[in-house]
Every structure is written in C-alpha cells, then in structure tokens.
C-alpha cells in the first residue's frame, strides 16, 4: 500500500528548499538555513516531510576531510519534469528535464520558414505527442530560448534582426496553442544559465557566458542567478562599441562587437584577403567558390597552422578579448564560458581571446579567472530556458510531492 503525503506548504518552506536545492545542488541542512533564511526547526520539519515523500534524498558529500562524510540533501531524480525549447537556425531543440537538469527526452523539430506563425506552429504541432510520451508528471510550464532582445516580463521579442522580427508576442502565441504558462528568454542567456548550473561553469558562482556564432550575446550570473536587467536585456555585449569607426551594424551603430568577432565577420575578412591573392589551405584553387568558405573552415585552418586563417581568427578573437577584459574589470567573475559555434570549434580563437583578456584587464582580477569552452551542447538553450521558467514561476501547486510507502 501507499499513501500520499498531503502536507501543504505553510509559509512557502517547501518551495524555498526545493528552489535552493535546484539552484545549488546537494547541500547540508546547515547550508540550507543560510540559503533559505529558514530556521533550523523549520528546515528539520520540512526536510522530514520531503524525505518521507521521496521528493528529497540524502547523499554523502564527495569531499571528505578524513572524518565521517557529511550528509547532504538533494532532489530525487525524475520526480517532476519541465519542458524547454530553443530556436536556432530554423530548428527547435525540445527537451524534457527533471528538476536536477537531467535531459530525459529530447527531439529536434524543423520549421519551414522563419515567420512567427510558422515557427510557433512547428513547435506546438509537435508538443502533444511529445507530452504523451513522457512517463513522469509534467509541470505546466514551458521555457523558450529565442534569438534577439527579449522582454522577459511580457514574453515579447522586441527585435530579432536575424529573423526580421519586431514586437513578436511569442509567449502569448504559444500559450494560446497549448494553454500553459510560457516563459521566454534570450537563447544565449538561457545557455549561460545552463552552463553555470549544469555545465562547464557548475563549480563557480560568478560566471559570464558568451555565445559567439552569427551574433554575440552574454549571460551574466551572480551567485548562480541570472542577471536580467530592467527588461531582460543584460548581456547584449554584441552591441558594445569596440571600434567607433568600424562597420555599420544592423542596430544602427558603428563598430559593434558582433560586426568584428563573429562568423560572418571572419568570412568577409578571409574572402577579401583571398581575392587579393593570399593563399590558404581552405582555398585549394582559383575556381573554388569563396562563398563556400564558412567560419568552421576558417577555424579548422587556424587550428592547423594556416597563416591566413590564423590572421583572420586572431583579429576577430582579439576584439572579443578586449570585450572580455572590460567585463572582467566591471564584473570580476570567477569564470568566463565561451559557447556557440566559433569558440567550441576553434581552439586558436579561444587561445587568442584569453591572451588578449589577460593582457588588457587588471592582473589581480584576471589571476584566477577560468576561461572554458561550453559543454552542454545544443540542448543547453532548452535546458536553460526550462531552468529560467522554474526560477521565476515554480510554485508548490505545480509539484507532485510523491507517494510514500505505508
């Protein structure tokens, strides 16, 4: 036989503890009092109920000082799940995650084009079957990682130049289709949250994530919490001015970082050099179509010692290194995580950017800054969007506090 633990959540103690365990991972009872502000008596009573219902479990610390290992508390895997989705390069990456960030299921869903209606329908048409396939209870929340400047309070994409979108109420459009509360966040900030909690930055509390591909954006994390700014735009470093006399950006400014350090910037630079007669291993003969040279090939050439590719990568990465130095001097992070297609596929890019950062930032601040590649992969945006939705909107009523043996 089994019975349901029907205790409520007086004064929000249970949800407070669950959120602390979600964000910080396994911690002791004493640490929970500091993280939540709850009294030891409340912690003790509430943890007893959560243990009884198998929502929380005890585990031993992986660190030991030689004595008896400390007993830590952690969420039990697979007790509840949430959906997250990331839209990039005309493809949705959709995942179902438990509260520990484990990806239980994931699929990719292509969109026929980038019109808002088509993009939304591509996702929502697939959701019914995906939801039915899940074995654990789903929380009626979904997080979306989207391109562009996102107003996180309204769920509106103010602008996404790559898609040609302006003032698109993506949250409302999805909610009307599925009836669930829909939370929207910039995809790079979502990926930064995932990297800090579950990926390359999980050992750190103060993290900056920078995603570099066809554009650039950052996620700024303080005490493992995402800094959103007034409307959710904190981290739009792709539009900081690096060269006032530089190329015109679609935002209307000149010399924005994303016009200097991204894939399109490197592709334009190498085509100019090759047309001037420079030789490269990625341009085998005069009849080779220069439009076929993508940033991935430039990165490959640089990592394999091609002089022209190294020159192009060094120029782009140096501009990023300047921006990184400014961020170090401003925010004093413990770690900078570089994600997106450019730094994850080109070691030379990461190396140059790190060197320039160290040269230009205050040495006491860079002394202990770890610069690492992102590790969550393509699922990171969906995972981070789901985590952000839980951070902002998880309530006790969303949760199934499980069955216990009689």
N, C-alpha and C positions, 0 to 999 in steps of 0.2 A: 504493500500500500504506500501511498504518498500523500502528502498534504501540501497545500500552498501556503507559503509564508505571506500572510495578509497584512503584516505590519505596514503602516503608512510611512511617510517621510516627514515626521514632525520637524519643523524648523529647517528643513532642507538639508539635514545632516547627511543622508544617504547620497543625494546627488552631489553634494560638496565633496565627499570622499571619493566617489566614482570619478568625478572630473579630475581630482588630484592624482589618482592612480592612472587615468588615461594619459595625462599630460606628462607626468614624471616617471612613469614606470614603477617597478617594485620599490616600496619604501617601508620603513618601520612604523610602528604605532606612534612613537615619539615624533618622528618626522612629519607624520600626518597632522599632529597638533599644530606644528609650525606652518604647514602648508595651508591648512584649512581655517585656523583660528578657533577650532572647536576645543572644548575641554577634554581632558583625558577620560573623564567619566563618560562623556557623550561618545567619544571615539570608541571606547571599550564596548559600550552597549550596541552601537550601530554596527561595528565590525562583527560582533557576535551574531547579529541578525543576518548580515550579508554572508558570513561563513555558513550559517545554517541553511541558507537558501542556495548555496553553491554559486553565488554571484562573484564572490571573492574567495581566493585560496591563499594558503600560507606557502612560502617558499624560503629556502635558505639563501643567504647572501652568497654571491660568487666571490666576494672578497673576504678574507679572513686574516685576523691579526695573530693567529696562533691558538686562540681560545675557541670556545664554542661559537659556531657560525651564528650570526644574527638571524632572527626570524623576520622575514619581510612579508608584506602583503601585496598581492597582485590580482588583477581582474582575471576571472576564469575565461579561457578562450571559447569562442563560438556561442556565448550566451545570448548575444543580440548582434544584429548586423545592420549596417547602413550602406546605402548606395552612393557612389561618387562617379562623376564622369568628367572627362577632359576633352575639349575640342581643339584639334590642331591638324593643320594640313589636310583639311576636308575629311577628317576621320574622328569619330568619337571613340575614346577608350573608356569603357564602362566596367566598373568593378563593384563587388560586394565585399565589405570588410567587417571584421569583428571590431570590438572596442579597443583591442590591442594593436590594431593596424594590420592584422594579417589579411592578405587577399584570399578570400575563399573561392571566388569565381571571378573571371574577367573575360570580356569579349571586345572585339573591335567592330564598329558599325560605320560604314562609309556613308557620306552624304553626296547626293548627285551634284549639288552646287552649293554656293555659299550664301544663298538668300536666307534670311532669318526663318521664314516659314519652312523651307526645305530642311534646314539644319535641325530645327526643333522636331519636325515630324520624323526624321531619320532616327532620332533618339527615342521619342515616345512610342513610335510604332513597334520598337523592339522591346520596350520595357515590360510589357505584360508577360511575355514568355520568359523573360529573364527573371522576373519576380517569382513566377510559378516554380521555377527550377531551384529556388533556394530552400534549403531544408530548415534553417533556423529562422526565428522570428525577425522580421524586418522592421526597423524603426521607420516611421512615416516621415522621413526627411530625406532630401537628396541634395548633395552639393555639386555644383558645376564649376569647373575651371575653364575660363573663357579668355580669348585674346582681348587686348585693349584696356582702356581705362574704365573700371567698373565701379559704380556707386554701390557699395556693399549694403547700404541701408535700404535702398529701393530695389536692388537686384537688376539695375538698369546698366547696360553697356553704353556709356556716354559717347565713346568713339572707339572704333577699331579699324584703323586705316587699311590694314591688310585685307579686311573683309568688305570694306566700303560701308561699314555700319555706323549709324549715328542715332543715339537715343533709342536703342532697342530694349524693350522691357522683356528680357529673356525669362526672368523669374515668373512673371505673370503668364507668359505664353506656355511654359512648361506646367505650371500649376493648373491652368485651365484644362490641360490634357490629362493629367494624372491625379489631380486632387491632393497632392502632397505639398507641404511647405518646401519651397525651392530656394536655396541659398546660392548666390553667385559670387565668385571671387576671380581676380586675375589669375591666369593659369600659372604664371611664374611664381606668384606669391603662394599659390597652393603647393607648388613643387618645393618651394623653400620650407614650408611648414612640414611637409612630409620628410624632407631630408633632415630637418632638425629633430623631429620626433623619432623617426624610424630608420634613417639612412646614414649618410656619411657624417652628419653633424650630431648624432644622437648622444655623444659623450659630452656635449657642450651646452651651455645655457645661453650664451650671447653669440648669435650666428647671423651672418649675412649670406644669403643665397643670391647668386647672379646667374640668370639664364641667358645664354647667348646663342642665337640662331640667325633667323632673318631679322630679328629685332633684339632688344635687350630690355630686361626688367629685373628688379630685385625683390626679394622678400627679406624684411628686417625683423629679427626675432630677439626679444628681450625676455630672459627667464622662460624660454621655450614658448613664449606667446608672441603671436604675430602683431607687429605694429601696423595699424591700418591707416592712421591719419584721419583727417576730418571726414572723408567720404570713402576711403579705401585706396587712395592713390599714393600712399607712402611707398617709395621704392621705384618710382618712374625714372630710374637713372639713365635710361636710354635717351632721355631728352635733356640731360645736363649739357651745358655748353663746354666743349673741350677746345675747339678752335673757332673763335668768333668770325674768322674769315673763311671758314670751311664750307662744304657743300650744303645746299639748301635741303632741309628736312621737310617731309610732308606736314609736320606740325607748324611750319611757317618760320622756324628758327634756322639759323645757320650754324654748322659745326657741331650738331648733336652727336653724342657718343655713338648712337646706333648707325649714323652715316659713316663712321670711321672704323668700327671694330667688329662688324657683323660679317656674315657670309656674303651678302651682296656687295659690301664694300671691298672685300678681298677679291671677289670675282671681277669686279670692274677694274681694280688695280692691276691684276695679272694680265687681263686682256690688253690693257694699254701697253704694258711692258712687252708682251709678246708681239704686238703689232709694230713695235719699234725695232724689232729684230732680235730681242733677247731669246735665249734658248732654254728649254726646260724639258725634263723627262715626261711631264704630263702633256706636252705638245709635240707629239712624235714627228709630224711632218707639216709642210706648209698647207696641205689640203685639209688638215684637221679642223673641224668646226669649233671655233673659240667659244661658242655659246654652250658647248657640251662640257666645258670646264666648270665644275661646281666646287664649292668650298671643301667638300670631302676630299677631292683630288688634290687641292692645294695643300691641305693638311697632311695628306699622305706624302706628297713631295717634300714638304718641310721636314717631316719626321725621318725621311730617308736621305737628307742632306742636299736636296736640290737647291741651288743658290738662289734662284728667282723666287721659288716658293717660300724659302726661309725669309727672304727680304720682305715679301708681302705679309707673311704671318707676323713677323717682328714688328712691322709698322702698326698693324691692327691691334696686336696684343699690347704694345706699348701704350696706346691710348687707353686701353682698358686698365692697364696697370696704374696710370695716373688717376683714373676714377677710383680704383681700389684704395690707393693711398689716401685720397680725400675722405673716403668712407672710414678708413682706419682712424684717421685723425679726428673725425667727427663722432664716431660711434664706439670706438675701442672694442671691437669684437674679439672673441676667442678664436673664431674660425670663419673663414670665407669658403663657401662651397660653390664651385663653378659647374653649372649644368648646361643642358642644351647641346645641340649637335656639334658646335665648334670645339669647345674645350674637351669634351668627352672623347672626341675622335682625333685630337691633335695634341700630343704631349708637348710639342715645342711652343704652342700657343700658351699653354698653362705655365710653362717654364719662364717664358719672357714676361708675361703679365706679373708673375710673382716677383721676379727680379726687379722690375720697374717699381712695383709697390714698395719693396724693401728699400730701394734707393731714395724714394721720394717721401715716404711717411716718416714720422718721428720714430727713431730707432727704439726707444723704450716701449712704444706701442706695437711695433711690428715684431718685437723679440720673440713673443710667444704665440703669434697668430699662425694657426694651421691653415694652409690652403689645400683643399682637397677636391677631387672630382666627385660629382654627384653619383649616387649608387642605386637610387630607386628605379631608374629606367623609365619607360614610357608610362607605367602605372602610377608614377609619382603625382601627376596632376590630379588624377581621380582620387587617389588616397588623401592628398592634402585638402582637396575640396570637401571630402567627406569629414575629415577631421575638423575643418573650419566650421562646418554646419553643426557638428556636435559641440564644439567650443561655445558657439553663440546661442544655440537653441535647444540643446538636450534638456528634457525635463524628466522628472520621476515617472510621469504618466506614460512616457514613451517606452519605458523599460518593462521587460518581463523578468521580474525577480523570481528566479526559477523554482522548480519543485524540489522538495527535500524528502528524504526517506523518513517514514514514521518510526 
